[in-house]
Amino acid sequence: DTAVSQTPKYLVTQMGNDKSIKCEQNLGHDTMYWYKQDSKKFLKIMFSYNNKELIINETVPNRFSPKSPDKAHLNLHINSLELGDSAVYFCASSQAAGGPHEQFFGPGTRLTVL
Amino acid sequence: QKEVEQDPGPLSVPEGAIVSLNCTYSNSAFQYFMWYRQYSRKGPELLMYTYSSGNKEDGRFTAQVDKSSKYISLFIRDSQPSDSATYLCAMEFANAGKSTFGDGTTLTVKP
């Protein structure tokens, strides 16, 4: 199936640990994103990559580091996890060809930091 | 003040009701106005979008943009229990490469 996939779906970890979330899209899109959605459903953009190049880097702690090995993959590594990092992280992709950037979201990774 | 304001609800209506979901925004440079629907424990998916002012209809859904008032709405006619979800408005500048999302309104349609 064509889609945006993320692994893992659930991540439970202790404060201070380092963890990674992986994202892959097979839609042929040029642009990929990471979003954080808190418990109140607010969806906040973190990063955006276009053809492996970082184009959007919102105010995100340095502990968060995205990596795009190719335009179909965008991974997110988080160092020294904190309680406030608990949220659902969504990967998304879009094809920037004029018009609105319809974003196709993955199923989300529910991160719980204990 | 947030660029996009959306009442988080929750909103609960009986089946068959007309639902009105709204967002206001502060930046008049926004060009594209979108509505996403997010079912519980799923990612958001685009429902419909409009460009500039006016109405757009798709089945039971109508999106309305009033740029003079910086106000957008999504109307759902003959609401169904399957419409129960969180609805997020989103807006973009032309060639911005990213959307600014509202907080989302959680809707429950009761049978």
Contacts between the chains, C-beta under 8 A, distances in Angstrom:
chain1	res1	chain2	res2	distance
A	4	B	43	7.5
A	31	B	97	6.7
A	33	B	98	7.4
A	40	B	8	6.7
A	40	B	103	6.7
A	41	B	8	7.0
A	41	B	38	7.6
A	41	B	86	5.5
A	41	B	88	7.7
A	41	B	103	6.4
A	41	B	104	4.1
A	41	B	106	7.0
A	42	B	101	7.6
A	42	B	103	5.0
A	42	B	104	7.2
A	43	B	44	7.1
A	43	B	88	6.3
A	43	B	101	4.4
A	43	B	104	7.2
A	44	B	101	7.7
A	45	B	98	5.7
A	45	B	99	7.7
A	45	B	101	8.0
A	48	B	97	6.4
A	48	B	98	5.9
A	50	B	97	7.1
A	55	B	97	6.2
A	56	B	97	6.8
A	56	B	98	5.6
A	90	B	43	5.4
A	90	B	44	7.6
A	92	B	43	7.4
A	96	B	97	6.0
A	99	B	32	7.2
A	99	B	51	7.7
A	100	B	32	3.8
A	100	B	34	5.9
A	100	B	49	5.0
A	100	B	51	7.5
A	100	B	92	5.5
A	100	B	99	7.6
A	101	B	92	6.4
A	101	B	96	7.9
A	101	B	97	6.4
A	101	B	98	7.0
A	101	B	99	6.4
A	102	B	34	7.6
A	102	B	46	4.9
A	102	B	49	7.2
A	103	B	44	7.7
A	103	B	46	7.1
A	103	B	99	6.7
A	104	B	45	7.8
A	105	B	43	3.0
A	105	B	44	5.2
A	105	B	45	6.9
A	106	B	43	5.5
A	107	B	42	6.4
A	107	B	43	5.6
A	108	B	41	7.4
A	108	B	42	7.4
A	108	B	43	5.6
